[in-house]
Amino acid sequence: MSPTVELRVGRRTIDVKRAEKELFPHDGVTKADLAEHYRRVAPRMLPSRSRPEAAGIAAKCKWWRL
C-alpha cells in the first residue's frame, strides 16, 4: 500500500495518495511536494483568478471560449 499524506487546506483535509511518486524526476519533486507548494501559493493566487489585471496580465487580452 502506498503512503498517503494528509494536507490541511482551510477547513478541509486533502489526502494525497502515492505521495512519494516523483512527478519531475530530474528535480526530485514528488506529488507531496507539489501539493504543498499549491497549498502555500493559493492564498496569493486565488484572489486574482477572475481579475487578469491583478495577476499582471495586460488588460487587452482576449478570452477564447472552447
ZADREN-38161 format. One record per residue (C-alpha): y, z, x; residue number from 1. Coordinates in Angstrom, 2 decimals, padded with zeros to 5 digits. Layout:
<pts>
PT     north        up      east   milum
PT         Y         Z         X     NUM
...
</pts>
This chain:
<pts>
PT     north        up      east   milum
PT    000.00    000.00    000.00       1
PT    003.44   -000.94    001.32       2
PT    006.10    001.72    001.70       3
PT    008.79    001.85   -000.94       4
PT    012.32    003.05   -000.23       5
PT    014.48    004.58   -002.95       6
PT    018.21    003.88   -002.81       7
PT    020.69    005.82   -004.91       8
PT    023.33    003.43   -006.28       9
PT    025.84    005.13   -008.54      10
PT    023.83    006.70   -011.36      11
PT    020.79    004.56   -010.66      12
PT    017.89    004.74   -008.26      13
PT    016.55    001.44   -006.99      14
PT    013.09    001.02   -005.49      15
PT    012.90   -001.44   -002.59      16
PT    009.28   -002.49   -002.30      17
PT    007.91   -003.70    001.04      18
PT    011.00   -002.25    002.69      19
PT    009.61   -002.89    006.17      20
PT    009.41   -006.68    005.62      21
PT    011.59   -008.49    008.15      22
PT    013.94   -010.93    006.46      23
PT    015.63   -012.01    009.69      24
PT    013.03   -011.54    012.45      25
PT    015.31   -012.68    015.26      26
PT    017.73   -009.84    014.47      27
PT    015.09   -007.39    013.22      28
PT    016.79   -006.98    009.81      29
PT    014.47   -005.61    007.11      30
PT    014.72   -005.56    003.31      31
PT    015.69   -001.89    003.50      32
PT    018.49   -002.71    005.98      33
PT    019.86   -005.46    003.74      34
PT    019.68   -003.31    000.61      35
PT    021.54   -000.50    002.39      36
PT    024.20   -002.97    003.57      37
PT    024.73   -004.23   -000.01      38
PT    024.97   -000.64   -001.24      39
PT    027.70    000.12    001.31      40
PT    029.83   -003.00    000.71      41
PT    029.50   -003.10   -003.10      42
PT    032.50   -000.84   -003.81      43
PT    034.76   -003.23   -001.87      44
PT    033.23   -006.49   -003.11      45
PT    032.52   -005.92   -006.80      46
PT    036.08   -005.16   -007.97      47
PT    037.19   -008.62   -006.79      48
PT    034.31   -010.65   -008.25      49
PT    036.41   -012.00   -011.13      50
PT    039.63   -012.42   -009.12      51
PT    039.23   -015.01   -006.33      52
PT    042.75   -014.33   -005.04      53
PT    041.86   -010.72   -004.33      54
PT    038.93   -011.86   -002.19      55
PT    041.20   -014.07   -000.08      56
PT    040.23   -017.35   -001.75      57
PT    043.03   -019.80   -002.40      58
PT    044.43   -019.83   -005.93      59
PT    043.94   -023.59   -006.22      60
PT    040.18   -023.59   -006.32      61
PT    038.08   -025.38   -008.88      62
PT    035.21   -023.73   -010.65      63
PT    032.31   -026.00   -011.46      64
PT    030.00   -025.28   -014.32      65
PT    026.42   -026.42   -013.78      66
</pts>
